[in-house]
Amino acid sequence: MSRKNKRGFSYKENRPWMENLQLVMQLGLTMAGCIMLCFFIGFYLDKWMGIKGPFIVIFTVLGIIGGGVVVYRQIMEVIDPDSHNEEENGND
């Protein structure tokens, strides 16, 4: 019999679901964080140089690309953790 708290929530039964939710939230926040950081860098560069737009666009695109790369790496680490460990150790 699984343990349930007062509200009837079973941690053991819901663990896989909660781990997947955690991964989705981590990926979304990582992507949003990369885009927002680069957007604000571009915003302040535009403000500092007194121009409107080009650095916001450039850095936002860089944030999207960078966020996509980080999210891809995180997904690949979850899908095949053995391959990730071999690459870090330098083994083929």
N, C-alpha and C positions, 0 to 999 in steps of 0.2 A: 504494500500500500504506500502511495506517495504522500509526502508531507505537504500539507496545505496550511496556509496561514488563515487568519480569521475570515478573510474575504473569499476563500476558496481558490486561491491562486497556487498552483503547483509549480515550484521552481524546476524540478526534474523534468516534468512533462513539457515545459515551455522553454527549456534551455536552448535547443537548436533554433527555435524561432527567434529567441532573444539574441542569439549570436548573429544570426543573419541580419536582424534589425540593427544591431550595433555596427556591422560592416557597412550597411547601406548608409547609415548616418555618418560614419567616419568618412566614407568616400564623398558624400555630398558636402560635408563641412570642409574637407580638404580642397575640393574643387572651388567652392565659394570663397574660401580664404585666399587661395592663390589669385583668383580673379580680383577680389576686392583689394588686396594688397597692391597688385600691379596697377589697378585703376587709380588708387589714391597716389601712388608714385607719379603716374602720368598727369594726374590732376595738379599736383603741386609743382611739377616741372613746367607745365603750361602756365600756371599762375606766376611762377618765379620769372619765366622768360617773357611774360606778357602776351602770349599767343593763345589762340583758342582751338583746341581740338587735336592736333596731330599726336602729341605725346599720350593723350588719353587713349586714342585708338591703338597706337603702337603697343603701349604697355598692357592694355586690355587683351589684345591678341596674344601677346607673350604670356599673360597670365592664363589664358585659356589653354595654350599649348603646354605650358609648364604644369598646370593642374592636370591635364590629360595624361601627361607622362607619369606623374606621381600616382595618379589613380590606377593607371595601367600596371605599374610596378606593384602596387598594393594588391590588386586583383591576382596578378601572377604569383605573388607570394602565398596567397590563400589557396590557389588552385594547385600549385606544385611547390610545396615548401622544401622538398629535398633538392630540387634543382637550384633554388635560391641559395641554400646552404653550400652546395658544391661550388657555385660561382664565387661566393665570398671567400672560401678556402683556397681557391685556385685549382681545384681538382676538376678533371673532366669526366 
